[in-house]
Amino acid sequence: MSLDFLVELGTEELPPKALPSLSQAFTQGITSGLTAQGLAFGEVTSLAAPRRLAVVIKGLDNATPKKTQQLWGPPAKIAFDDAGNPTKAALAFASKNGLQPSELTTANDGKVDKLVVDKTTGGEATESLLAGIVEASLAQLPIPKRMRWGASRTEFVRPVHWLVMLLGDQVVPGDVLGLSTGRETRGHRFHCNQTLSINSPAEYASTLEQGYVIADFGRRQAMIRSQVEAAAAAINGQAVIEDDLLDEVTALVEWPVALTGQFDQEFLEIPAEALISSMSEHQKYFHVVDGNGKLMANFITVANIESKDPQAVISGNEKVIRPRLADAAFFFETDKKQPFVSFRDRLKTIVFQAQLGSLYEKTERIGQLAAAIAGKIGADTSQAQRAGELSKCDLASEMVLEFDKMQGIAGKYYASAQGEPEPVANALAEHYLPKFAGDKLPESDIGLCVALADRLDTLVGIFGIGQQPTGSKDPFALRRASVAVLRLLIEKKLPLDLAELVNLAIAQYSSLPKADDLTERVLTYMLERLRAWYEDSGISAEVFLSVAAKQLTTPTDIDQRIHAVAAFTQLPEAQALAAANKRVSNILAKESARTAEVDNNLLSDDAEKTLAQAVANMQAEVTPLMAQGDYQQSLKQLAALRAPVDSFFDQVMVMTDDSQVRNNRLALLSQLRDLFLQVADISLLVPAKA
């Protein structure tokens, strides 16, 4: 027999950004607990709203499955004395299993007669286990800091007020977090500030909806999206709905009602990014753009009540946003009254890192390094240096001090307004890209140069003072900086040597305490990030290691080789050729005395003659392909060597007694291996255990 199960924990308003993860973890903890008890169940639904976490599980077994097992005791000759009376061993076995001595039986376990008891386990009522499972799940929730309230010693992320637990239409007895279970929930804090009785799990969502609570997070989110889009369309605009903001707003309201407000047109003279930041971060408003993507003087807020006077709610929100936008306007105008370059002097008092100097000194290094990189890719070196020197100026502006997400963007506006060349101004914003995994990259060459210079300067500086990441600690975000550099080089197809770039970055510092092996340490760290990057994209570690064996330091070249090897592994000949290369590698590792050239006069076996001719022909075919960097086609053509290689190993004895013939055959194998080594060491594609 199975029944539906409902648990709902009622709380004060939960942290909105954490609500989805708390809900998911709560559900996972409960289902894991049920599974551990061997209980079967059907569909699982997670529900979460600002003041509640809930889970509904259909078709939950009403008891744990029964299992019968034989428990063997001591041998019969030890369990009974000569008179047939039970010994201490028998009495202990009987007591352990809840039996009277007269109930003991014996059976043969295949070797000897022993005491035995058939014991049935399981069959426990599910309702007796549920409170413990729920409490265990709540204890494991990802809550960084728990709180206490009142005189209670109970701890949770927010004070808890009620607990609903139903199995079928019956309340599950128990206590969790100091609350006794029941069937009473609560409606909307304003629309229905009263208790509501839940008759069964199936009626949970509909009962709450009557109390002005949409318990389903996903449904509530879809309602908000639909309402916001409709509100924007009503004013001939389009709402910009960012996923993070949508999640947060969904976690803030139980009964969503989208309302449209407006602000003064004059505020549109402020950089749109500042307005958007103010509306989304501080007020949780969605901004609206016109058909050309230009910001409109409107916003859409999602209220948690269905007001009888919605205009009063709108007016209240308009009054709240106006001073925020006025602050942004004030900061913008104040900053514009002084030369943008004057902000740079303020960077002298802002420490980048105690041992590495100020932000001013960092921009000096960035400028020099950006110019050097620009020279390598054919970009304007003077503009690259200028952009590097100005890259952090806006960090000292009033705008960025108030709206930190405006860094770079504010600099772009200020530099442009004061006559800096457009490539320089654009680079001030672009050099922060990419900001996160999958983010867009700079579009301009100058932005690209400064982006590389900024991150390389940080990497070599922090490694140079011995503060590279350890474990989970990465205070200077060097992992992200490394991946950014690699993405910039690879995705922008810049054939630059990473070792050379690292050395250029080191050269910008007057001294670094640990500079002896600095280049090697930085390169090793960055290439490890490259390995993880490829693994995340589905390319195996063996493929990466086969290319890494060549110890290359040009990321674009590494990338081409890795994709070529990955494509090669899909060919039917790949496995056999990789195994053959491994075999060749092992043979050659043991034999150092061999000639470099193949003497055709020493070739006697048809199979070795065929292989020698195939290798010679292949050298002529793939050499121009290798020179062009067409590694994929090179490996595709080299796959044709499988048949002559297989025949060679089937028919030819390499380690013959004749030293001249042996060395000649080793030279042939060496040439074969070198053909593949021009791309990668494909012998590493064979698992280590092979």
Helices and strands as residue ranges (DSSP letters): E 2-11, G 16-18, H 19-36, E 44-49, E 52-61, E 67-75, H 76-79, H 88-96, G 101-103, E 105-108, E 113-121, H 127-139, E 160-167, E 170-171, E 175-176, E 179-180, E 184-186, E 195-197, G 201-203, H 204-210, H 217-234, E 238-239, H 243-250, E 257-262, G 265-269, H 272-277, I 278-282, H 283-283, E 286-289, E 295-303, H 310-336, G 340-342, H 343-346, G 347-349, E 351-353, E 357-358, H 359-377, H 381-390, G 393-396, H 398-402, G 404-406, H 409-417, H 422-430, H 445-464, H 478-491, H 498-507, H 518-536, H 541-548, H 555-568, H 574-590, G 600-602, H 606-627, H 631-638, G 639-641, H 642-651, H 659-677, G 682-685
